[in-house]
Each structure stands twice: as structure tokens, then as C-alpha cells.
Amino acid sequence: MRDLLEKIYLSFLEERDGKRVVQVPFCGNRGSELLSYLLEGGEVEMHFGRNSGRVVFESKIPGLWATWQSGELKCLEVGELPTLLLEVQGDLPLIPSFNLGELSTIRPGLMNGPYILVEISRIAREHDFTTHPRVIPLNFLPLSLADQKLLDEKLGHGELTICIKGYGQCWIKNTPYRNIWWVEHLNVEGKSIFKSIEITSIPSLIRTAREDMERGLSKIEKLMEKMDHEIPI
């Protein structure tokens, strides 16, 4: 079991040295008590398509991700984001440019929906995502039912659903287009308190922050020390 911890530890060091995602060899450890301990209790859960069987969980160690296929553990990775997420989002097309005049005549009752769509398509195609994301707070905008329906139809929904647990929950869903996400925050009672469209490569809530990566490395070091002194995990 210590062998697995050492592999994870070395993977964290590789990631710290600049490698974006580091795969952790775990052959022979699939059913180990240690692996079961590590993989429970993470805050982020990703489902890639309703029928694909592909799921990624964050472990209780920040920055350690587990990818599952049809109930079988396929890979462990160390990084700010798992490879599968990066690949899926990288393969999506850019949203097409929208014409304000055409959008405005789609149905009666439209107010701000056409203007929002034109702005979303412009930002998603031109924005520098190395700076900061753009957030459109749907709760705070005057939107008619026709506007809401237009946004839903034109942006659509992708196959990725992400749940982030914490004080309340956050649900993040991708669209069929690169850099555009639906985000909804719930309170502890499960009531929706904030809905937005986020325009960014990957929402920051999903990404393991640098300080959390360091915290993950520290946790692995402490587990190794406990194991060396034969203290039960």
C-alpha cells in the first residue's frame, strides 16, 4: 500500500514541476483498502453522457482524480483538472456568430435574449480566457419566458454534468460549444439561489487551485508518515 502512496507522491512532484496532468500507475492496487479510502469523500463529480458510463471523481486528496468506465476504475491522475474533461471540452466547436436582426424575429415576446446571445457568441469566440471568465447572471437580468426559451434553444445542452458539493451544491453543465457553461448554485435546502452562463474555458470552481494542490501533496506526505509509524489511517 505504501508503494501506491509513493507513486501518488511522485506524481504530485511531477505536476508541481510543470507537467499538466500526471497519470498514477496503480496496477495491483485496484481493490486495496488504501485505494478505497482515498477515493471516497471528494467534492467534485463529473458525468460524461447519460449512457457512456464515464465518470470522474475527485478523491479526498485535492488534485487526485479517479476516472471510471462502466463501474471499473480506469485511471488515477494528479493535476488541476482530469484529462478526460480537457479532451472533451477541447473537441467541441466554437459557437457560431449570431445575427441580431434574425434572432429578434424568431418569436414574439423577446426582450433581451437576442442581445445576450450575440454578446455570448462574440465573447466565446474572441475573449482571452487567460485573464478572467465572463459571467452572465441570469437571475438579475430582465428576461421574458420567450428570452429564456431562446437562450435554451440556441445554446443547448452538452453531455457533461458536474456536481460540486459543499455548503449547498453547484451544478455545472456544458453546452455543445466550447467555452460556454450553464451554472446553478443551490442552498443547503436544495433551492436554486443563483443561475448564470459562464464564458470560460473551464469554470474555476472545477479546477483544483494551486494552494489545494499543495494541500493534497501535504496530505499524501502525512499518510506516508503515518504508515511508516504503523498508525492506522
WOSUL-V334859 format. One line per field, one symbol per residue. ss: DSSP state (~ for helix, > for strand, _ for the rest). phi: phi as a letter, one per 20 degrees, with the letter a starting at -180 (. if undefined). burial: + if it has 9 or more other C-alpha atoms within 8 Angstrom, else -. A space follows every 50 residues. Layout:
ss->???
phi->???
burial->???
//
This chain:
ss->_~~~~~~~~~~~~~~~____>>>>________~~~~~~_____>>>>>__ ___>>>>>_____>>>>>>__>>>>>>>>___~~~~~~~~__>______~ ~~~~________~~~~~~~~~~~~~~_______>>>>~~~____~~~~~~ ~~~~~____>>>>>>___>>>>>>__>__>>>>>>>_____>>>>>>>>_ _________~~~~~~~~~~~~~~~~~~~_____
phi->.fgfffffgffffffffpffcdedfcgndgdfffffffeenfedccddnf demeccdfefegnddcddclndfdadcdrfbfggffffffeffffffddg ffffdfbfnfcdgfffffffffffedfefeebfdddfffedfcfffffff gfffemceddccdderfnccdccedfdfmcceccddefenefdacbddda fbgffefffgffffffffffgfffffffelegf
burial->---++++++-++-++-----++++-+--+-----++-++--++++++++- --+++++++++++++++++---+-++++++++---+--+--+-++--+-+ --++-----+++++--++-+++++--------+---++----++-+++-+ ++--+++++++++++--++++++++++++++++++++----+-+++++++ +-+--+++---++-+++-+++-++-++------
//
